[in-house]
């Protein structure tokens, strides 16, 4: 299967709404024959995907697209029915019509499981969707619950028979028969409970993995301009998934599943003891009412404890991330005071939750005892009157313990868990409400080829807490242009680069790539065309190889080494004993700022974008490495690559053919380098220059 056929698989995935990893084809064999009908099976096995399924019956219209194999054309992409007997297929030679019959083999590719490609507005809908995809497990759990609750009546009926028939008549043979039967019932009950617990716990873990993937992917897709200022607080919202998972996998959920069967127990108790069943009925109803009241009392404090706990997690992340600044400025006492205040607030709200939980627990325990005493007292009168037997009274007390025992006793813990889980769901709802740059409710435009023209039309952007914003009425960047941007601190230089890269969308106006708005272009196409290099280039934990190939298709080692040599990173690779497998810690720990910059520039060499946007790329480099970067930009960038660089260093400005001068979020000057520099010199010679002569980077 050739590269073109791998592109066919990628096209099929895209039309199915499935996102594949950038290096998904790295493990694909190179000796696959695209005219061999078994090729698809070999490919899925090598990639570790589920086996493809042969479509043997006539597919419906909504089953397309599929893969189709014919002896004449080999593998192609079946798009739809063209007529009632022919299928329109996209082959290597173009579009063709394929006759539907025994010679045409249709296959459905089962792509690996990924986060659900649907848009949700509420977190509980995501959990419910994951649960409903496991209906068969739900049915098994319901059947097990029914059997368990029916068997729960066995002990009460056993006791009634022993007291009413065995003891008065001395029928010990009957006793042993009943004992063997109850022993078998208890064994089945044990096996059913264990099986149910294992099934539910296994599926709870699978749901947790699926939902966690969805929320992590959704968190990454939140637009940069919409993210809350506290990253640690935002990350803590995902910890709420643990609260919800514990609710699904706890023992309380089993008891709640048994709750409807309390009506069955009350009916059996009414059949045995008559009006005595009124006592547990009243107590059970009162317990449910109190559970609702206690849950409302706990809800407010659980919400506040959750919010304060998120802020505490945010402070912890901030303290660890800024530890160097805190130590250098003796800010430890300030951070410790803030930490203690948050701890006190968390404890204050948790104490209220625990107080209500303790009151609820003791109240329900009292109700259980009242129910037992009431049944015994009323039952004694009915036994004396001959309206029920002694065995019936004992059976009623056992059944009452089943109703008001584990069912009612578990309500306090369930109420507390539900309070925290509900607060976590609200936090996750807030995460879902944040705007995303990868909306799942629409398919973005694919750019097969670009003419490499980036334009800004009446674009306006301002941060939420900023009095001033960026306003660019008109800006055009053509193929191969070299543009330098200078301006004072806060002039909007970095914001302009982020907007050109599509990282922050304009609140008004448009940024267009070849006439298409950036927010309408598929992310992988956009990132292939436009590369943004920030001031502080951060790395992710892993290896040097992982960071070089992050988001890129698989690259051979010789390609990686060439990129390292072009940026001066080869010395680090040669001198370190692990080479390209050099470990990188969180945020780029283990490398200096200059080395992190060189890793980023090596990625630029591997990506070869049409537009390269650099924000002060040499702020962490010495003069020797600056010269290397300048040579790299001159040599690695082809004539069609456009470079836009924010800098205040003259050696870089000298390599630019066009200059932009930013002032107050506006482009004050735009033109050829020599012309703009002359205007700046003329302005500097006057008493009030428009911008500082040595403009600092934003």
VEXPALO-322344 format. One record per residue (C-alpha): x, y, z. Coordinates in steps of 0.02 Angstrom, whole numbers, plus 50000, padded with zeros to 5 digits. Layout:
N
XYZ
...
This chain:
698
500005000050000
500815016049940
500845033250020
499355038149914
498365023649987
498855028650163
498155045750119
496575036550068
496435029150243
496715046350318
495365053650205
494165039950260
494525043850442
494265062450414
492585059550329
492065048150470
492495061850597
493925051650672
495535060450718
497125050250691
498775053450778
500055062650669
501185047150667
499795034350645
500605027050487
502335024850563
502075006150593
501325002750422
502334990250319
503114996850160
502904980850059
501014980550053
500264977549881
498784988849846
498114975949722
498054962349855
496324960349937
497134954850102
498124970950116
496854979450230
496954965050355
498854965750359
498814984650380
497594984350527
498594970650613
500234980350594
499434996250660
498614987350806
496864992350749
495304981550761
495064970350610
494144977650461
492394970750430
491834964150261
490164971850208
489244957250129
487514964750111
486994979850009
487544994950113
486315008750150
486675026550094
487215032150267
488495017950280
489695026950163
491125030750147
491905013450141
493415005350062
493124995549903
494254983149814
494124978149632
495284967049533
495524980649403
495854996249508
496384988849674
495904998449830
494855014249819
493725025049928
491875021149900
490965037749922
489135034149883
487895025549768
487975033049595
486525022649527
485585007949600
486944996149534
488525006749533
489585015049666
490585031049646
492365027549703
493885038549722
495375028949653
497175034049621
496755038349442
495255049049492
493385046349512
492655030649433
491055020649438
491175002949506
489814990049476
489094982549634
489294963649633
490364949049683
491904956749603
491784972149716
492284969549896
491704982850020
492594984650186
492224994850342
493765000450437
493604999950626
494695014150683
495455013650858
494375020650997
494585039351023
493715052751121
491915054151065
491795066550923
490195074750986
489825091451064
489045091651237
488435106251340
488265096851505
489495085251589
488145073151647
487655070351464
489425064251429
489335051551570
487585046251518
488145043951338
489595032951396
488425022751506
487125020251370
488445013251253
488594999051378
486774994051383
487204975651385
488194977851545
486754987951617
485554973751578
486714961051659
486854971751816
484954973751824
484694954951808
485974951751944
485134964652056
483424956452032
484124939252076
485064946052227
483524954552299
482414939352271
483704928452359
483744941152501
482004935152549
482654917452573
483334920052750
481704927652814
480644913752739
481874900852807
481704907852983
479804908252971
479714889952918
480904884453056
479944893453195
478204889153130
478434871153071
480104863353117
480204867853301
478374864253350
478364847453259
480174842153283
480384840053094
482284840053089
482324831352920
481374846252852
482624857552942
484084849952848
483184851152683
482824869552716
484614872252773
485344864852615
484184875652512
484624891552606
486474887152593
486334885652404
485374902152397
486724910852500
488084903952386
487174910252230
486894926952316
488754928152354
489264924052176
488004936252102
488574950452215
490404947552175
490044946251989
488994962051991
490344971652085
491704965951964
490654970251810
490164987451874
491934991651932
492674986251766
491454996551666
491655011251786
493515011251747
493165010351560
491935024751573
493195034651675
494535032151542
493355036951402
492645052251490
494365057851551
495005057251373
493545067851314
493775081151449
495675081851430
495465084051242
494135097251273
495265106451396
496675106951269
495485113951138
494955128951245
495445144951157
496955153551233
496025169951254
494595161051346
495635151751473
495485157451654
497005166251726
497315152351851
497965137151756
498105126951915
496295130651957
495775125451783
496755109251798
495945105851966
494245105651881
494745089451796
495055081751967
493175082451986
493105067351872
493795057152016
492325062352126
491085056851993
492015040551962
492005036452147
490125038952148
489895026352008
491085013452078
490685014852264
489685002452366
488325015652386
487845014352203
487434995852229
486305000152374
485455013652271
485155000552136
484304989852269
483225004452328
481715001152213
481604983352280
481114990352449
479344990452379
479484971752346
480054968752526
478624979352591
477384969252487
478074952652554
478054959652730
476244965052708
475804947452649
476614939852804
476214952552942
474794962652872
474674980252945
476364978353030
477134983352863
476505000952894
477935003853018
479395001152897
478395009952760
478245025752866
480065024852922
480695021752745
479695036452674
480315047752814
482105042252780
481975047052596
481235063952641
482625067252766
483935061952637
483285075352518
483325088552655
485075083652711
485705083852531
485125101852513
486005106752673
487615098252617
487545104852438
488035122952474
489525118552583
490105105152461
490085117852319
491095130352420
492335117052476
492575111652294
492905129452233
494105133052375
494985116352345
495235121052163
495995137652215
497135128352335
497735117152194
498015132552086
499075140552222
500105124652238
500465124352050
500905142852054
502085140652202
503005126252119
503105134851949
503715151352022
504835143752156
506385152452089
505575169652097
504825166152268
506475160552341
507445175152264
506215187752336
505875179252504
504065177052457
503875160652548
502965168452696
501715176952582
501335160652490
501225151152656
499965163652724
498905162052567
499015142952580
498485143052763
497005154352724
496405142452589
496675127352701
495635135552838
494255139452713
494235121452650
494175114552826
492785126552872
491675120552732
492175102252752
491765103452937
489995108752894
489835094252772
490475081952904
489315089453034
487775086952926
488405069752877
488585064753060
486835071253101
486115061852953
487005045752999
486395045853179
484635050853125
484495036253006
485205024353136
483875030253259
482525027453129
483135009553102
482985005953288
481275014253299
480695003653153
481304987553236
480494991653403
478864996853320
478754980453222
479104970053377
477824979353484
476434979153353
476874961453302
476764955253482
474954961053493
474544952853326
475384936453377
474404936553541
472804939653444
473204925253326
473314936353173
475104931053135
476334917853191
477944919453290
478924914453135
478024927753036
478544940953164
480364935553154
480274935652964
479564953252969
480994959453078
482264951752958
481424959552806
481324976252898
483184975352926
483394972952740
482334988552704
482945000252839
484644992252863
485894993452719
484715003852613
484425017552740
486155016252821
487005020052655
485995035852623
487125047752722
488705042452629
487805043052463
487135060452500
488885066952539
489635058652385
488255065552276
488555083052347
490375082852295
489995074352129
488665087252089
489885101352125
491175092852013
489905091251872
489555109951885
491415113651871
491525102351718
490015111351645
490985127651658
492415119551565
491235113951425
490525131551412
492225138951368
492415142651182
493455130151085
494575132350934
494125114650882
492225114350883
491525096850861
489865102250786
490595106850617
491905100350496
493245112850451
493945116550280
495415106450212
496765115850115
497535104449984
498715118149926
499015135849983
499555151049886
500445157150042
499575173650069
499095179150245
497935194050264
497135203850405
495535213450375
494845225450507
495415214150649
495125219550829
495655210150985
495725215051169
496025204751325
494605204351450
495545214451581
496415226451461
495915244451430
496765244651261
496725231951121
497455227550954
496695235450798
497375231250626
496315238150482
497365230450343
498905219450333
499505207650197
500985195650201
501485188050035
502575173149989
504405174250039
504255190850133
505455194650277
504565205950401
505235212850564
504085219950700
504715232550828
503845242850960
503815247151144
503275235451284
501405232351277
501245238751098
500375222651042
501775213950949
501555196851029
499665198151018
499805201850833
500875186350806
499655175350903
498225182150801
499165178850638
499495161150698
497645158150737
497975155450922
496845169850973
495415174250854
494985192450820
493415198450907
493005208350751
493635206550574
494575191950498
496285184150477
496315175150310
497455161950237
497205161650049
495515169850073
494905157550206
494685163050388
495915154250503
494535148050620
493755138850471
495325129150425
495665111650494
496935112450634
498205100550558
498195110250394
498335126850484
499805121250592
500675114150439
500545130950351
500885142650499
502185139650635
502205150750790
503785151850896
503425160051066
504615170151175
504725156651307
504785140351211
504215126551330
504495107951312
503475093351374
504065078851482
504765064451381
506345063251277
507215075051158
506575064351014
504785066151078
504925085051083
505705086150910
504335075550830
502885082150935
501375083550819
502405078250667
502385062150566
503735049550608
505475055850561
507025045350533
508505048250648
509585055250508
508265068650476
508235072950660
510135073950667
510165085250515
508925096950599
509975096850757
511555101150661
510705115750572
510235123750739
511775119650843
510875106350943
511995092550876
513325095851008
512075091751146
511545075851056
513345070251028
513955073651205
512495066351300
512595047351327
510755044951281
510815055651124
509085058651053
508345049251200
508965062551320
507625064251456
506645080451461
505675084851617
504105095151640
504235112251559
505925108151483
506835104251644
508575097451610
508935109851470
509445128151476
508375141851399
509525142751248
509445123851222
507545124351229
507575137751096
508685127150984
507495112351005
506075123450945
507085129550795
507505111650749
505635108150745
505445122750625
506705114450510
505715098150517
504045106650488
504555118550347
502985129650360
502475142750235
502355155850372
503585156650516
503105168450657
504485171250785
504295181050946
506005186351010
506795169350969
508565173851026
508185181451196
509035166551281
510505164851161
512265171851158
512995180651006
513745164850933
512095155550937
511195171150876
512275170550721
511835152150701
509985156150711
510185169950582
511105158050466
509785144850499
508375156450452
509285161750295
509735144050242
508295133350304
506925144550240
506585143150056
506075157349941
504225153649972
504335153950162
503765170250240
504595175450404
503855187650529
504965191050679
504745201850833
506465208050883
507455223350937
509145216750881
509905225950735
510735210850657
509035202850633
508225218850573
509595220050442
509025203450369
507235209350351
506565217550193
505045225350276
504735233050448
503165235750552
503185248050697
501855244650830
501235258150948
499725256851064
499035241550976
499125249850805
500325248350659
501125265550659
502315262250515
502385248950380
503545248550232
505245243850164
506595242450296
507655256950237
506155268550223
505485264350396
507185266050479
507425282950397
505745288850463
506235282850638
507885292450627
506975307950571
505735306150713
507125303050839
507975319050787
506425328450843
505925331451022
504515318551029
504875302750932
503375291650896
504205276250971
505765273051073
507265270350960
507705253851043
505995246151056
505885231751175
504975215751131
503235213151199
